[in-house]
């Protein structure tokens, strides 16, 4: 389903998806050079690791930071987004 959506929205691009993190996919990111990359929510990725590996939050966050977030797999390496709105109360968004 995600592959089809990406193909529909970026038909001329080869989008690299992060295996096992489908539930954390939030969309596509574009930069000024028209490079397109898959984007994932960091907190959702950590939750997926917690459930999959039955780890507490801190261990899952460490695993994500050292094994997923920093893994470079070429020019199409996915982007992992630390979502501001999830971390800060509404009062900071005004």
C-alpha positions as CSV (number, residue, x, y, z in Angstrom):
1,X,0.0,0.0,0.0
2,X,2.8,2.5,0.9
3,X,4.7,1.5,-2.2
4,X,1.7,2.2,-4.4
5,X,1.1,5.6,-2.7
6,X,4.7,6.6,-3.2
7,X,4.6,5.6,-6.8
8,X,1.4,7.6,-7.3
9,X,2.9,10.7,-5.6
10,X,6.5,10.4,-7.0
11,X,6.2,8.3,-10.1
12,X,9.6,9.2,-11.5
13,X,11.5,8.5,-8.2
14,X,12.9,5.4,-6.6
15,X,11.7,5.6,-3.0
16,X,13.6,3.5,-0.4
17,X,11.4,2.4,2.4
18,X,12.5,1.3,5.9
19,X,11.6,-2.4,6.3
20,X,9.4,-3.1,9.3
21,X,8.4,0.5,10.0
22,X,5.3,0.8,7.8
23,X,3.3,2.0,10.8
24,X,5.7,4.9,11.3
25,X,5.6,6.1,7.7
26,X,4.3,9.7,7.5
27,X,4.9,10.6,3.9
28,X,7.5,11.9,1.5
29,X,10.0,14.7,2.0
30,X,11.3,17.0,-0.8
31,X,14.3,19.2,-0.8
32,X,15.4,22.1,-3.1
33,X,17.2,19.7,-5.4
34,X,14.0,17.8,-5.9
35,X,15.3,14.7,-4.1
36,X,12.5,12.7,-2.6
37,X,12.8,10.5,0.5
38,X,10.5,8.5,2.6
39,X,9.8,10.1,6.0
40,X,9.2,8.2,9.3
41,X,8.1,9.4,12.7
42,X,10.8,8.6,15.2
43,X,8.5,8.0,18.2
44,X,6.4,5.6,16.1
45,X,9.6,3.7,15.1
46,X,10.6,3.4,18.7
47,X,7.1,2.1,19.6
48,X,7.3,-0.5,16.8
49,X,10.7,-1.7,18.2
50,X,9.2,-1.8,21.7
51,X,6.4,-4.1,20.6
52,X,8.4,-6.2,18.2
53,X,11.3,-6.9,20.5
54,X,9.4,-6.5,23.8
55,X,11.8,-3.8,25.0
56,X,11.3,-0.9,27.4
57,X,11.2,2.5,25.9
58,X,14.8,3.5,26.7
59,X,16.3,0.3,25.2
60,X,14.2,0.6,22.1
61,X,15.2,4.3,21.8
62,X,18.8,3.3,22.1
63,X,18.5,0.6,19.5
64,X,16.8,3.0,17.1
65,X,19.4,5.7,17.6
66,X,22.4,3.3,17.1
67,X,21.0,0.9,14.5
68,X,18.3,2.6,12.5
69,X,18.6,6.4,12.5
70,X,22.3,6.5,11.7
71,X,22.2,3.7,9.1
72,X,23.2,5.2,5.7
73,X,22.0,3.1,2.8
74,X,22.7,5.5,-0.1
75,X,21.3,8.6,-1.5
76,X,17.7,7.5,-0.9
77,X,18.2,6.8,2.8
78,X,14.9,7.6,4.6
79,X,14.5,10.6,6.8
80,X,13.5,10.1,10.4
81,X,11.4,13.0,11.8
82,X,11.4,14.2,15.4
83,X,7.9,15.7,15.4
84,X,7.8,19.0,17.3
85,X,4.0,18.9,17.9
86,X,4.4,15.6,19.8
87,X,7.1,16.9,22.1
88,X,5.8,20.3,23.1
89,X,2.6,21.5,24.6
90,X,0.2,23.5,22.5
91,X,1.2,26.8,24.1
92,X,4.6,26.7,22.3
93,X,2.9,26.3,18.9
94,X,1.4,29.8,18.8
